[in-house]
Amino acid sequence: MRAMIQTSYGPTEVIVAQEIAKPLPGNKEILIRIHAAKVGLSDVAFRKGNPFMIKLIYGLSRPRFAIGGCELAGEIEAVGRDVIHFKPGDHVLGMSPKNFGAYAEYKCLCEVSPLAVIPSNIAFEEAVGICDGGATALTFLRDKAKLRKGQKVLINGASGAVGIYAVQLAKYYGAEVTGVCSGANEGLVIKAGADFVIDYTKEDFTKSKRAYDVVFDAVGKSSFSACKRVLTNKGMYLSTAFKLSTILQMMWTSLFKGKRAVFATAGLMQNKENLTFLMELARNGTLNAVIDRRYPLELLPDAHKYVETERKKGNVIITL
């Protein structure tokens, strides 16, 4: 089968196409013929091995897993003899945060992995796009912030892969949403449901006169220290970026009942229930995919280069 292989950390040139053996499903595994995957900033970080914590977990001198990519969507081609809940022909969405493998034609996943059946009215590319940012946004807004109706939420990076779904989910939970993005993406963010938009090229949201119950930094470009002044007395700053400063602030603020900083390894916290929930929201039109560009598998390095510009809107999708 075709796969994109990375045997060292570095620039996009470390990713090369290669023919490798097609995997066979174990007794409790399903074999998925992949139709779509995604590329995001987290994938760029894993390619580079930066921050260093990535190397500590996934291989110091080179990646422990040569095929990258976590989120995938495709059709089940075969199942192991002990598989109960899935069958050949099912269209599924899945995540493989521990050993990756989405940048290939086939991937085996254990039945108990984060997996969900894709509704018939949702395309593979849409499903994997929603999974990309939607799962992360869900973990932060529902599980960490415990977002409630009537709360005021500011989303920094509202037009990105996480932010655009955070806007939609925040509206689903009944919040008043302010999105921060460039003026060029204002229409996109308003269409997603934002009540207000701040153009970061013209205004610094951390100097706003408004106060928010939740500030969700979906791009990790700000900090708890900078955002404290726009948080309510018990407001929460959420960040997707793994920074030592955020971790220390999270530990310190957890000791008090006031303003708090929160970080979560959202990718490792996903499960079947989350993906099934997201697919139900997509099925009924509450959650809509936002796809910026599509690249065939062989042009994965080009997709990485585009993502590194940090100018993408929504998702960048790999098609097979």
Secondary structure, 3 states (H helix, E strand, C coil): CEEEEECCCCCHHHEEEEECCCCCCCCCEEEEEEEEEEECHHHHHHHHCCCCHHHHHHCCCCCCCCECCCEEEEEEEEECCCCCCCCCCCEEEEECCCCCCCCECEEEEECCCCEEECCCCCCHHHHHHHHHHHHHHHHHHHHHCCCCCCCEEEEECCCCCCHHHHHHHHHHCCCEEEEEECHHHHHHHHHHCCCEEEECCCCCHHHCCCCEEEEEECCCCCCHHHHHHHEEEEEEEEECCCCHHHHHHHHHHCCCCCCEEEECCHHHHCCHHHHHHHHHHHHCCCCCCCEEEEEEHHHHHHHHHHHHCCCCCCEEEEEC
